[in-house]
């Protein structure tokens, strides 16, 4: 029912300068795999294998990573090092990759709109690679959202409780609790000050969106920071239909921050080698 996933990857990664001066932040390694590959593998687990990337200038390393490197592969063919390419070969054989460009950094809503030609008139997942997710008890976050979409047939958001002092970093939701895990969204605010936040339930970088979001974004005025906010477009959906927020199972690392990046690196290392 859902086969497509969109990856907005056009940002500059300024919090990691100077490392990201010439290398995309999504290509920074968590142990021995780039951050973007973890997101792609999460999409694969959820059955999303038609992948679209909203890319930016000077980010050729991302499409190059999901392509054959003939010189490298010929050099290590038959050696023990060849096994180190097994995970990326699995990804490349299972998925298709399409790319478009976001020419201006005008917000996440604008980035999603740039991907319309890659998605068409279908529901689709969105993964923000800055958020790396783990779950030792079951499926990863995107698979959880896809399963909920099969039930509700509407936009599904992943949310988690955050410290009240950190609400200004996120889109924050409030709504009607359906059970301990699910909330029907009635209001959303982008990056509210702690004193103005309607709750401490923050949206993380995992979504399943219905295709009407493209027309809604096209009619959404610039909001917080003068950018076209995806939060504002989803609020329109919530007010005219139904949006479900899911308190997902698992752990999320904010790899857009240096502290979260180091925490994720330590967690992945311990899981694999500890």
Steps between C-alpha positions, in 0.01 A plus 500: 500500500789735568823453306654848489708690752635854475828614654549879530881528498571846361596671829845642563572326832643815654507354852778267384726756334778476397442126440202575274669774299552259210331179621125455549405456866294199392824329397662536841569147626334339800771238563545373143181599317390850401200645676287498185544123457340434839196696383485312171522166679214608725290581193584158353387324817163676463466382140583840350746430221421778249713774650507870409761749618451877509865586459704820496808643336834339585335179623604258229640270767147382582408367153857372461461295819196320358678417175775266382861610549672293233856593588461427871311177445753374247784583741358301793331219303583160649647645818358499851418867460232424242268380775491855639291602197231238561257732679507771234474240222186363668352850506587567138350173378175547696427868431462750221639851546375827353626853561379854468643825629382761749648820360423714806484413868142613567396250766403136535160559341672644193739202489206258505332696221816468290455123514153499345624385159675204666194395700197568283149437633591241763540487877867498595742487787737778600823434687722778632842338522602723793286274717652154536259250656557164668258244640621176656143385572346509152475694174655842455294819502412519130362146498286590801358803315434304181304240696291776655434653159351169389251538784419873490572603136613848606818690579695337784765674712761362738512690830685476828501687827783751530610723788281810513807720457563343158161555334641790298701245297198308370152501363276430802159332490196472724187295450255234607653182641366188325704266719835503679689521172278690254374858495264664254665835435292814557773764507867539403749780557841533338787559743299663781671662797465281811250745648282476186526128422163318511676182622842338504415250224744574219492378141819322395625440149265218399173552312254323275330769294198484272547656154259790562786649704651636178199721418477607864867603506449696178236706683689531830660835574846529648490457877765469771835652394348606169501138375227277360439270795381143456343532845261768372395288202437193718292714737276584205457126441420445867231769500335380179534126549715276719865490607624236744807539720675188624715472811738262330688210651878526503766763551576801286835679481519862385800469268450857386673597825855408592394350833233282339740394226756382754228326704379315190854398408557355847165316495559345156855401596381334819223317314738363239826455689422537870 
